[in-house]
Amino acid sequence: FADRRVREAIARAIDMEAIHTKVMRGLSANAGIITAPGVHGYTKELDTRLPFDLAKAKALLAEAGYPNGFEVTLSCPNDRYINDESICQAITSMLGRAGIKVNLRSQTKSIHFQELQNKQQDFYMLGWGGAITDAQTTLWPVLRSKDDKTGNGSFNYGRYVNPKLDALIDAAGVEMNAQKRRELIRQALAEHNAQVHHVPLHRQMIPWAMRKNVNVVHRADNRLEARWVRID
């Protein structure tokens, strides 16, 4: 994974459209960037996935010195995200077609995230979201390199280090001019994508069901507000 070509090969070997239609039954939005629409600093033009290209993935692996692929364990929770285990099963099969033998380690979230904290896994599934309205709440904890003094990079479980990315993230964190700050965030996200530090998958959707005479406002953060419920 230290070789960018390997990371790009993995991204290109994953057919997210198949996961979107078959695993998620259309209830997901394929992502090309690690932040979501509505988050300050989101950049639409960067939100494009590397195209699914199995032949290109195999060629990249060969260039990186793995013409016959390699073997790796994929750590995945089975009770944290929507269809998390099924997604990882699909990815395991897809990467297998590129020549990467994936051993799926699927387990409860309490064990999964404890192992990530202990740096016991190299290849893993991680989701990020919640009531987040600014890109910095993803840039500092997830994308930046680990900094024990500030606590930034605590969720950069792969422990990659990119000084250029760090500088952009830190600059965005203190820039007071809104326009300049948006540009710094855009550059940070562009650098992150260019190096394929993570392979974005999708944004999950959580549908709500209710009786015909009940009307509820479905908040973006998935929280139920009783004052916004109307029964006709």
C-alpha positions in Angstrom: 0.0 0.0 0.0 3.0 2.3 0.2 3.0 2.3 -3.6 0.5 4.7 -5.1 0.0 2.4 -8.1 -1.2 -0.4 -5.8 -3.7 2.0 -4.2 -5.0 3.2 -7.6 -5.3 -0.4 -8.7 -7.5 -1.2 -5.8 -9.7 1.8 -6.5 -10.0 0.9 -10.2 -10.8 -2.8 -9.4 -13.9 -1.9 -7.3 -17.1 -1.7 -9.3 -19.1 0.7 -7.2 -22.0 0.9 -9.6 -22.5 -2.9 -9.1 -22.4 -2.4 -5.4 -24.8 0.5 -5.7 -27.4 -1.5 -7.7 -27.0 -5.0 -6.3 -25.9 -4.6 -2.7 -27.4 -1.2 -1.8 -30.4 -1.6 -4.1 -30.0 2.0 -5.3 -30.0 3.4 -1.7 -26.5 4.9 -1.9 -24.6 7.6 -3.7 -21.2 6.6 -5.2 -18.5 8.9 -3.8 -15.3 10.2 -5.4 -14.3 12.3 -2.5 -14.3 11.8 1.3 -16.5 14.8 2.1 -20.2 15.0 1.3 -22.4 17.7 -0.4 -23.6 20.2 2.1 -20.3 20.1 4.0 -18.4 23.4 3.9 -15.5 22.9 1.6 -17.1 20.2 -0.5 -15.9 20.4 -4.1 -18.2 18.9 -6.7 -15.6 18.7 -9.5 -13.5 16.4 -7.3 -16.4 14.1 -6.5 -15.7 11.8 -9.3 -14.5 8.2 -8.8 -11.6 6.7 -10.7 -13.3 4.7 -13.4 -13.8 1.0 -12.9 -11.1 -0.6 -15.1 -10.0 -4.1 -14.4 -7.4 -4.2 -17.1 -5.9 -1.0 -15.9 -5.9 -2.3 -12.3 -4.0 -5.4 -13.4 -1.5 -3.3 -15.4 -0.9 -1.0 -12.4 -0.2 -4.0 -10.1 2.3 -5.4 -12.6 4.0 -2.0 -12.9 4.3 -2.0 -9.1 5.9 -5.4 -9.1 2.9 -7.6 -8.4 2.1 -9.2 -11.7 0.5 -12.1 -9.8 -1.1 -9.9 -7.2 -0.7 -10.4 -3.4 -2.6 -11.6 -0.4 -4.1 -9.3 2.2 -6.7 -9.3 5.0 -9.6 -6.9 4.8 -11.0 -6.0 8.2 -14.7 -5.1 8.1 -17.4 -4.5 10.7 -20.6 -6.5 10.3 -22.9 -4.3 12.5 -21.8 -0.7 12.0 -22.8 0.5 8.5 -25.6 -0.4 6.2 -24.8 -3.7 4.4 -21.2 -3.4 5.6 -20.3 -7.1 5.5 -22.0 -7.5 2.1 -20.1 -4.6 0.7 -16.8 -6.1 1.9 -17.8 -9.5 0.5 -18.4 -7.9 -2.9 -15.1 -6.0 -2.7 -13.3 -9.2 -1.8 -14.6 -10.8 -5.0 -13.8 -7.8 -7.2 -10.2 -7.5 -6.0 -9.8 -11.2 -6.5 -10.5 -10.7 -10.2 -7.6 -8.2 -10.3 -5.3 -10.9 -8.7 -5.5 -9.7 -5.1 -6.4 -12.5 -2.8 -8.4 -11.0 0.0 -9.1 -12.8 3.3 -12.2 -11.1 4.8 -12.1 -10.6 8.5 -15.7 -9.6 9.4 -16.5 -8.9 13.1 -18.5 -6.8 15.5 -17.8 -3.1 15.5 -16.4 -3.1 19.1 -13.6 -5.5 18.1 -13.1 -4.0 14.6 -12.5 -0.4 15.9 -10.4 -1.6 18.8 -8.1 -3.4 16.4 -7.8 -0.3 14.3 -6.9 1.8 17.4 -4.2 -0.8 18.2 -2.9 -0.7 14.6 -3.6 -4.3 14.1 -5.1 -4.0 10.7 -3.6 -2.7 7.4 -6.7 -2.8 5.1 -10.0 -1.8 6.6 -13.4 -0.3 6.2 -14.1 3.1 7.9 -17.1 5.4 7.7 -17.2 9.1 8.7 -20.1 11.4 9.0 -22.8 12.5 11.5 -23.7 16.1 12.2 -20.7 17.4 10.3 -21.0 20.8 8.5 -17.3 21.6 7.8 -14.6 19.7 6.0 -12.1 20.4 8.8 -13.9 17.8 11.0 -12.7 15.2 8.5 -9.4 16.7 7.4 -7.9 16.9 10.8 -8.9 13.6 12.4 -8.9 11.3 9.3 -6.8 12.8 6.5 -3.9 14.4 8.4 -0.9 12.5 9.6 -0.8 11.6 13.3 0.3 14.4 15.6 0.5 13.3 19.3 0.6 16.9 20.5 -2.7 18.0 19.0 -4.4 14.6 18.6 -4.9 15.3 14.9 -4.7 12.3 12.7 -6.0 9.9 15.3 -8.3 8.2 12.8 -5.6 8.0 10.1 -5.2 4.3 11.0 -3.0 3.7 8.0 -0.5 6.2 9.5 0.4 7.6 6.0 2.4 10.8 6.1 2.0 13.5 3.4 3.7 16.8 4.4 2.0 18.7 1.5 -1.4 17.5 2.6 -0.6 18.3 6.2 0.4 21.9 5.4 -2.8 22.5 3.4 -5.0 21.0 6.2 -3.3 23.0 8.9 -3.5 26.2 6.8 -7.2 25.7 6.3 -7.7 25.3 10.0 -6.5 28.8 10.8 -7.4 30.8 7.6 -10.0 33.4 8.4 -10.8 34.5 4.8 -13.7 32.3 3.7 -12.8 32.2 0.0 -9.1 31.5 0.7 -10.1 28.8 3.1 -12.4 27.1 0.6 -9.5 27.0 -1.9 -7.1 25.5 0.7 -9.7 22.8 1.4 -10.1 22.2 -2.3 -6.4 21.8 -2.7 -6.2 19.4 0.3 -8.9 17.2 -1.1 -7.3 17.3 -4.5 -4.0 16.2 -3.1 -5.7 13.4 -1.0 -7.4 12.1 -4.2 -4.3 12.4 -6.3 -2.4 10.2 -3.9 -5.3 7.8 -3.3 -4.7 7.8 0.4 -8.2 6.4 0.9 -10.5 4.7 -1.6 -13.9 6.4 -1.2 -16.9 4.1 -1.7 -20.3 5.7 -1.2 -22.6 7.7 1.0 -25.2 5.5 2.6 -28.8 6.5 2.7 -31.0 5.7 5.6 -34.7 5.4 4.6 -37.5 6.1 7.0 -40.9 4.3 6.8 -44.1 5.6 8.3 -47.9 5.2 7.9 -49.7 7.2 5.3 -51.2 9.6 7.8 -47.8 10.4 9.4 -45.5 13.1 8.0 -42.0 13.4 9.3 -39.1 15.7 8.3 -36.2 13.5 7.5 -33.2 15.5 8.8 -29.9 15.2 7.0 -28.2 13.9 10.2 -30.9 11.2 10.6 -32.2 12.6 13.9 -35.9 12.4 14.7 -37.4 15.6 15.9 -40.8 15.0 17.6 -41.8 18.6 17.0 -41.5 18.1 13.3 -43.9 15.1 13.2 -47.4 15.6 12.0 -50.3 13.0 12.3 -53.2 13.7 10.0 
